Amino acid sequence: MPFIWLWIETINGLIVAILFGKKISAATDNILSQYAIDADITYRRLNESDINPLSLMLLSQTDDYLKYFHPHGFDTDTLFRLLGNSSYLMMGAFHKEQIVGYHFMRFFANGKCFRGNIVAPDYQGRHIGSTMIKQMTEIGLSAGFRVFATVSKHNLSSLASSKRFSEIRILEELPNDDILIEHIKTIS
């Protein structure tokens, strides 16, 4: 990443921490404490000890599986840098102690945030992805942000998950068959 973007990312992180840090933290703690799919799946913020297993999980996926998920680098250096930046909120879904899902939010000083998530293939079909999207929507809206995502028109499961627990609005068609959506509110 060119130096100027690293600098901008760092400044944005400082501004987000000052203006919104307490709201984001309180919303995250409140929302994540309310969720469990079953006794086997838990959700929490990621910490430094999760970075190596997260990197391994992401890097072990096939290129085809990652076709629609490439928000940032998956190497440990990049993941540690993002974990240390207040504009990123990194969370995981865990089966016992194994990370089986990753969801993150990137907050901007202008009151907007973007969300992204991925579930390990062996754990698909258990509504983990839908639950992560609902969590991120609730966190963002509770902290006073507008919540956005880009989704491929060809990634039907991601579109379905986006609509499962959230009212969305399609804002724009983007290059490469992506669409920009805004999560308006969560639904039960």
PyMOL commands that set and color helices and strands:
alter all, ss='L'
color gray80, all
select helices_A, chain A and resi 3-32+48-59+76-83+121-123+128-142+156-164+175-177
alter helices_A, ss='H'
color red, helices_A
select strands_A, chain A and resi 41-45+88-95+98-107+112-119+146-152+166-174+178-186
alter strands_A, ss='S'
color yellow, strands_A
deselect
rebuild
show_as cartoon
